Amino acid sequence: MRKADLVVGSGASLEIGWLPILLRKAGNSRIQPGGVGYLMASNVVETLDKPERLDRRDGDVHPEGNPHIHLNPHNITLMAKAVTDRLIQMDETNSGYYRRQNDVFLKKWTRAIERWELVTEPIKDLLIVVHHTSFAYLENWLGTRRIATLEPKPGIPPTATYLQS
């Protein structure tokens, strides 16, 4: 962290328990929040599941929304562009290289998404039960429909009675 030029994270308070401590101890002004060397994915994509209220009684909620943006492959495309743009901003001299690498990645990634969407087409509208609400982006992308969550609230283990219900 002391020598880093760029920190990339999920954001939406996912790293709240450890990243601020590392940033503070690093003593590196380049990677502090608000700086050019600080990039959070949750600032690049539209986050899902933003809570209407913040109350610890509602479980382990993320104030800025669900941080698990990587579970929708289209969000990775947005993030790749954001990282490329940030690298160019930080190092204009090598902008051509960053753009070429991004283009190569996006071509491969787009083809992969197309394959995955063909393979997963049959599960659209499938009714699913999940353990934790972290899968909202995957559910959105796949078109599945969550009918239940095993945790009564995010981060709160289910009781036997809750599971039985």
N, C-alpha and C positions, 0 to 999 in steps of 0.2 A: 504493500500500500504506500510505503514511503517513496518508492520509485515509479509508481504507476502514473501513466498519462491519462488513462480512462478507466472509470469504474462503470460497469453495466450491471443493472439489477432488475428484478421484477417490479419493485416499487409497490405502491398501494399498501405500505406498512408491513410487507412480508419480512423485510430485513430489519425491522425496528428494534429487535432485541439485541442485535450484534453489530450492524453496519455503522451506526453513529459512534460507537465506541472505537471501532477500527479507524474511522475517519479522523476522529479527534486525536487518537494516539499516533496516527501516521504523520501528522504535522505537514501535510502536503496540500498546499493551497489550490493546486490544479484540479483536485478531485472532490472538492467540497460541493455540497448542494448549491445549485444555482450557477455553478461554474461550468465551463466548456467541457471539463473532464468528468462530468457526472451525468449519467444518462439512465433513466428509469423507464422500463417498458410501459408501465401503466400511464406514463405521460404521452405515449405515442399512439396507443390504441384506445378505443372506447371500452372502459371497464364495465363489467356486468356486476349485478348484485350490490349496488351501492345502498348501504343501509339508510332507511328513512330517519332512524334515530340511533344514537350511540349510547348503548347501555350494556355493561358487562353481563347483566342478567340474560342478554340475548346470545351469549356464548362468545366465541373467539371471532368477532366480526372485524373486518378490515374497513376502516373509515372511508377509504377512497375507492372501495369496491374489491371485487375478487382479483387477487394478484396472479392467478394461474393462467396468464394470457397465452402461454406457450402451447396450451392444449387445443388451440385452433391454429392450424398451419398457415392460414391467411395472415394471422397476426405476426408470424415469423417473417413474412414478406415485408410487412410494415416496419418491423424492427430492423431488418437487414438494411432497409433504406435509411432509417434513422442513424444506424451505426455508420453507414457509408457517409452520409452527410456530415456527421460529427467528425469523422476522421479527416474529411476534406477541409472542414472548418479549422481543424487543429494543424493540418499539414497540407496546405495547398500545393506544395511542390510535387507531391505524389498523388494528386487528385485523379489523374488518368489511370493509375494503377488501381486505386480504390474503386473507381467506376467499373473498370473491366472485371475485377474480381466479383463485384456485386452482380454484374450482368451474367457472369458464368453461374454464380450461385442461384440467381433467380430463375434462369432457364432450367436448371436441374430441379430446383425446388418446385417450380410450376408443373413440370412434367410429373413429378412425384405426387403432387396434390391431385392432379387429374387422374392418375392411376388409383389413388386411395379413394377418390370420390366414386369411381366406377365400382370398385370392390365393395364399398360400404352402402351403395344405393339401396340394397335390399333391407337394410335395417332402419331406414327412415320411418319415422312414426312408431318405432318400437318402444314399448313401455318399459322403463327401467327403474331399478332401485339402486341407489348409490350409498356408499358409506359416509361420504363427506361432500359438502357442496362445492368443493374445488373443481368439479368436473363441468361446470356450467358452460365453459367455452367449447369443450368437446361435444357436449350435448347439443349446443347450438349448431356447431358445424355439421355434426352427423344427422341432425334433425330428429334425434330421439326425444322422448318425452319422459321426464322424471315424474314418477308417481309417489315416490317415498324416499326418505333419507334415513339411514339407520341411526345417525346421531340425532337426538331430539333438537339440539342446537349445535352450531359449528364448534368443534373442539370439545364438546361435552359427551363423554362416553354414554352409550345407551344402557339403561337398566334392563333386566330380564323382563320386567313388566312392560316397559316401553316396546321392546322387541316383539313381545307376544301380541301387543295391540296392532 
